[in-house]
Amino acid sequence: MIQINDEFPQIVGLRYLNHAAVAPWPRRAARAVSAFAEQNVSIGARDYPQWLTVERSLRQRLARLLNAPTSADVALVKNTSEALSFVAFGLDWKSGDQIVISDEEFPSNRVVWEALRPLGVEVIQVGLKGADPEGDLLAACGPRVRLMAISAVQYASGMRLDLARLGEGCERRGVLLCIDAIQQLGALPFDVQQNRCAFAMADGHKWMLGPEGLGVFYCRSDLREQLKLHEYGWHMLEHAGDYDRIDWEPARSARRFECGSPNLLGAMALEASLSLLEEVGMQRVAAALAERIDWLCQGLGGLNGVEILSPAEHGRRSGILTFRLAGWDNTELFERLKAQQVVCALRGGGIRFSPHFYTEARVIDETLGVLRAVTGH
């Protein structure tokens, strides 16, 4: 039986509510990295083939987390931005092509598309504050739109979109759907097949509880060869490891997007972290996270002058809760919370809390107590 408290032995007095930024590792990830370091010190790469079995296990875990058809659809990348760049500069654009995004995207999912302007590609930003944001996004998909690039969960407000509806609507219109899943993968169930994704990507250092420097890129199998490659090396070849071979071709799997040596240090940690999420199960993770968001919502609702900026409807909620207090400067309130060991973020015109499924009751109660003390409520 999993002892969650043993996996996250955080120091007394720490109130960690910042998984939407960078998450703590579970103890098993630290143990995996420590063991890997000891092997490197004592025997070097003698057991390199064993290390590759961990990498294969990581691909399989990621494929299951995404519900990808096979692990061949999954590439291990440095980060979300790299994966987005593979799509943006891999597709064959024509002058006049259009891309639909929202007006609330994190810079990674905006700048990469705006960088296509010299090719004559236009970016259409759609507001999400209307009564039907999915309808508004789909309505913007005119005949020149080739791709919709949208975050599954908006980083500032925590708004969760109906991805299955967007996927079905994009498919009907002949539009490719590219999902930045970084604020959902590891927090809530995610399904590339149900959502009819062309592409999806996420970093491992947020809700997946892994290190920075390693993420995942899902590319639908029929689209892999349509993406022009801009990085080449030994690892992305179909016959990688056959160093005497003169002829070559890119791997038919998503490994074609991995040009050089793998990040095995990161793989050790992320594989261990994902093993914890698998043992708990994503349905239980999501349910536990929803309970914690509800708890925070109720507690914040008892403070005078609070305005919750995240969606109220449960179907729109994620693991992010952003709020502000009347009469308070957000930066000043953030610094007061930081001084009391409340780890959170300044985002979207307010304070952003982001617990995870394992966050203890005392963390939420103490945080609410700190807020009441600091604000005099």
N, C-alpha and C positions, 0 to 999 in steps of 0.2 A: 504494500500500500504506500502511495506517495505521501511523504511528510513535507507539505509545501513550506512550512516555516523553516525547515532545515535547508530547503533550496534557496531561500532568500533571507539569510541571517543579517538583516540590516541593523545598523547601530541604533541603540536606544535613543529616542528623541528625533530620529529622522522621519520626515513625512514626505515620501517620494511619490509625487503625482505628476510625472513628466515622461511617461512612456511614449507620448506622441513626438518626443524629441529624441532622446537617447535613453534606452532602458538599462536597468541593472541586469547583469547576467545571473542565471541560476548557478548554484554551487557546482553542479555537474559540468557546466561549461568551463568553469575555472579549473576543475580537476582535469578535464580533457586537455586543456592548453598546458597545464603544468606537466602532465605526463608526456605530452609531445615535446616540450622543452627539454625534459630530462632525457628523452631518447636522442634528441639532437646533440646534447652534451656528451652522452656516454657512447653512443654507437653511430652517430651521424645518420645517414640515410640508408643504413643497411637494410631496414625493413620498409623501404619505399613502397613496394607492392601492397603492404598492409595498409599504408596511409591511403592508397588509392581506393581501397575497399571502403574507407570512411567517406571519401568523396562520392563514390557511387551511392552509398547509403543516403548521403545528403541529397543528391539529385532525386532519389526515389521519394524521400520525405517531402521535398518541395513539390514534386509532381502530385503527390497525394493531397497536399495542402491546397494546391491550385485546382485539383481534380483535372489535371492535364491528361490527355489520352495515354501518353507514355512519358518516361523520363527523357526520351530523345527530343521532346518538345521544350526542354528546359536548358537554358544556358546559365552558367555561373558568371556573374559580372561584378565589376567593382562597385557599382551603385546604380540607383534609379536613373540618374542623369545620363550615364553611359548607355543604358538600354534605350532610353528615349532618343538619344542621338543615333543609335543604330537604325531606328525606324525613320527618323526625320531625314537622315542623309543616305538612307538606303533605298527609299521609294523613288520611283522615276517621276519627278514632278514636271508639269508643264506650266508655262506662264498662264495665269488666270485660274489655276487650281485654288481651292479654298479649304481651310481647316477650321472646324468649330471647336472652341474651348469655352470654359466659363470665365466669368470676370473675377473669380475668387481663387484661381489656381496658385499654388506655390510656384515661385519663379522657375523651378526646374521644368514645369509643365507649361510654361509660357514662352520663356526665352528661346528654347530650342526650336519652337515653331516660328517665332518672329525672325530667327536667324535665316529662314528660308526666303525672306523678302527679296534678296538680290536675284532669286530665281523667278520672281513674279508671283510668288505664292502669297495669298491673302489670309490673314487670321481674323476670324469673326469671334468676338467675345460676347457671350450670352449671359445675362443676369440670372441669378438663381433665386431671387427673392419673390418671384411671382407665385401664384397659387399652384402652378403646375410646371415646375422647373424642367422635368423630363420632356413635357410637351413643348416648352419653349426651345429647348436644345434641338429637338427633332424638327421643329418648324423652321429652324435656321438652316437646315440641310437642303439647300437648293441644288440644282443640277450640276453646279461646279464644285460642290463639296465632295472631297475624296476621303476625308478622315475626320472622325471626332476623337479628340483627346481630352479625357476627363478623369478627374480624381474620383475614386470610389467614395471617399470621405474627404470633405474639404478640411484642410489642415487648421484653419483658424476657427471656424464655427462648429466643426464636427458634423455638418450636414451629410447624411448618407443618402445616396441616390439609388433609384430603382434600376440597377444595372441590367437586369433581364429585360425590362421594358426598352431601355436604350439599345440593347443588343438586337432585339427583334426589330425595332424601328430602323436601326442602321442597316440591318441586313436587307430589309424591304427596299431601302433606298439605294442600295449598292454602295454604302459608305462603310469604310473600315473603322472598327471601334478599338481604340487604344486606351487602356485603363492603367492609370497610376494607382496601384493598389497599396501603397506604402502605409496608409492610415487604416487599412482594413485587414490585411493579411497578418494573421496571428492573433487578431482581436475578435474577428467575426468570421463565420464561414464565408468562403469565396469559391466561385466555381466558373472557370473559364469556359466550360462547355455550355452551361446553362445561360451564361451571360453573352455567349456568342462572340467572345473576344477574338480579335485578330492578333492583338498583342497585349501583354500585361507585364508589369514590372514592379519590383519593390526592393527596398533595402532590408537587410537583416537586423539592423540595430535598434529598431523601434519595437513593435508589438511581437516580433519573433524572438526577442530577448537575446539577440546575438551581437557580434562585434561590428564596428564600422569597417567598411572596406570590402564587404561581400554582400551581393544581392542576387536576385533572380530575374531572368528575362524569359517569358513565355512567348514563343512565336508559333502561330498556327502552322502546321506542317506544309500546307499548300502554298504558304507565303514565304517560306524560308529562302527559296532560291530567287524570289523576286526582290529581295533586299540586296542592293549592291554592297559588297564588302569594301571596307577602307582600311582594315587591319589584317595583316598576314603574318603567319609564323608557323612554327613546327606543330603546335598543339591543335590548330584548327583544321588539320588535314585529315582526310578520310583514312589514310594509312599512317597516322601519327605513331611514331616509334620505329618505323621502318626507315632508318636513317640513310640507308644505301639506295633507296628508291629515287630514281631521277624524275619520273613523271609524277604529277601530283594533282589533286583536286580537293576543294573544300569538303569538309565532312558533310554528309547528308543530314546528320542530326543537328540540333541547335549548338553543338560544340563548334560549329563553323564560326560562331561569334566570339570564341575564346582563343585569341591569337597566340598567347604564350603560356609560360609556366603557371600552374594553378596556385591560388592562395590557400595552401593546405593548412596554415595556421588558423586562418579564419574558418575554414571548413571544419576543423576539429571542434571549435566552439559552437558554430551554428548547428552542426549536426546534433550535438548534445542538447542544445536548447530546444530544438524541434522535437527531440525525443520526449521531452517533458510535455510539450503541447499535445503530442500524439497520445501520451499516456492519459492525460486529463480528458482529451477529446474536445474538439472545437465547439460542439454544442454546449458543453458544460462551461467552457471558457467564456463563451458569449453570454450565457445566462448569469454567470457570476459577475461579469463585468457590468451587465445591465443593472444588477442589484446595487452595485457600488455607485453607478451614475444616478440611480434613483435616490439613493441615500444622500448623495451630495446635493442633488436638486432640492430635496425636502429641507435639508439643513440650511442651504443658502436662502431658500424661500422665507425662512424665519428672520432674516436680517432686513432691517429697514433700508430702503433705497436700493436694494439689489435689482439688477436687470440681467437676466440670463439671456445671453446672445445665441446660445445653441438652440436647435429646434426642440419644441416641447413634445411633438408627436413621437411616440415610441418607435414607429417605423422609420423615422428620420434620424434617430439617435445613433451614436457610435460610442467610442470610448473617450470622447472629448467633451468637456463641459467648459464653456467660456462665459465669463460674467464680468460685470463692472458694478461699482458702488457709487451712487450719487454723492457728489461732494468730495470724491477722492480722485487724485491723480493716479492713473494706473501704474506709472513707474514708481511712485512713492509707496503705493500699496504693495507692489511686487517686492520692493526692497525690504519692507517691514516683514513680509512673509518669509523672505529669504533669510533674514536675520534670525527667524525662529525655526530654521531648518525645514521649511516647507519648500520642497523642490518643485517648481512649476514653471510657467513660461508666460511672457508677454506676447500675445498674438491677437490679431483681429480686433483691436480697440478695447481689449480687456485682459483679464487674467485667465489663462487656460490651465485647467486641471485635467490630467489624464491618468487615472488609476489603471490597474490591470486586474485580472481575475484573482490574483493572489493577495491583493492589497488588504491588509488587516483592518478590522473594524477600528482599532485604536488610532490608526493613521487618519482615517476620515473624521473620527470624533475629535481628535486632537487638533486637526486642521481647522475644523469649524470652531473649536474653542479659541484657537489663536486668532481667527478672524473676528470673533466677538470681542476678544480682549483688545485687539489692535484698534478696532473701529469704535469701541465703546458701546457696542450693541449687546 
